[in-house]
């Protein structure tokens, strides 16, 4: 029996009869129409061709999905080869997407794979619109936020402008792994919780410092290291041509030395080589079995969505391999005021009355729902601080140490506090956000930390 | 093709409270919610402009200046073509962004006097995405790219400055000489001969 027949006989077993977990409109595939759909029509986009992407591509192809596209901007590195099994040593330096597509097509000749060796954010909404489902194995929160917002924006509503037209909903299946832990998730844009709805569930990264703090008022050794890598490296001779390679000991050493110089200039102690490494790459080993588990879970969700042979995951599952094999599903809820898929209300931030613009920027960088590290803040249409373009950055940088209360006029006044409506944008935020900044008497307000920042009820 | 319709039905059957809330808002199209909607729209428009401005693709060939750093809706973009007839010149454009952005495009006028088939003596610019082909998915950067393209490949078939368009088609060498002559004159007299705003 050839591989195709083997593959389809397994699929026949799944699709040939109903079961307790089948979706409500599942019909047994007596006329092969479901298999035809998988084989010839269902277009699946795999975003990311790293460890998870390889697993996903393999599993999807083995399920019979034959209209695959894969996007990845990265190239193959020696350290990838132990787990990114579609790549071999001679492929080093080549595009992950292209090599993965070729390798998959060699192994599963019936499968058509188109490679896109580009940054996912450079692809147009029209590109994304052509797919039935998008499955993502990405390595950053930023990329997921972008993809999620794009898929949400593709949903068209019926004439009441409220009810999503289900034929325009492109499900996003998202996988992620870290060491022995992993998660998979199904997002039905505008029908179920989107990525942005639950953004605050992610722990803050250690590197969430606004660039202006790094540049003007460093206080921690981490600030100095981050400044050396994010600001000094791109200006250096080697950094002009290539981003910092955190796996190159020479480059890490360079960052370490610059960070020490800066720390000395500002009288900050504690910059060590080990801390530099820790800040530059949150070293977590990649585990092949975790990727296999999560990649398969994601591929299975795609299969469920395409065939309805079982109800899709509602809507998130965690896998933890550190203590046995532990799997836990959880149903996230939509946020009515989600900044991407809901009707966002201004986010309320409480600060002491003496707070400066710089204080506000630190709060928005550390805020779990914002995570804005290169924020630009505008009051009405008057910019308070613009991270770019350079002309505006220069013009507004002088505002950083000034008190907010002195820079803003005509607040709406409540008894003992001043309120200002500001708008925030940041490269990591798909749409930007309105902020309602409340300045309170010093004794009424705690220092501006995360727990004093609350959402409007 | 995905059987999402079934999911949606199930959601409705499950008595989704959020749907009920959504329907309530649509039904009560009273003055308050209309005002809220238009405020929300203005806020969305401002956020979009703010975001587009932070993403402006400035380089050694494109600079952006804000005459009043307190006003994001008016700025001047200068373009320096790296090749072609207009190589080496700086061409300045005044941008004025309406409150209805991105549903309406910004108004763009050329401040530098230039002999160009698609830019007239008054500084009007003929670029499709500034008028009929503008779409909200386009951004300020789209216009920046469009303007740069205009200097690399002037379009003689859709001439705004008829004389320049005809000369480009019939006598390319003479056209080139005229362009250079105008650029020299502009460089010599500098900003004084440039149009005010």
Interface residues (C-beta under 8 A of the other chain):
Chain A: X23 X24 X25 X37 X41 X42 X125 X132 X133 X160 X161 X162 X163 X164 X166 X167 X169 X171 X188 X191 X305 X306 X308 X312 X334 X336 X343 X376 X378 X380 X381 X382 X383 X386 X387 X388 X389 X390 X391 X392 X395 X396 X423 X425 X427 X431 X432 X433 X434
Chain B: X1 X2 X3 X4 X5 X6 X7 X8 X9 X10 X11 X18 X19 X21 X22 X23 X25 X26 X40 X43 X44 X46 X47 X48 X49 X50 X51 X53 X54 X55 X56 X58 X63 X64 X65 X66 X69 X70 X71 X72 X73 X137
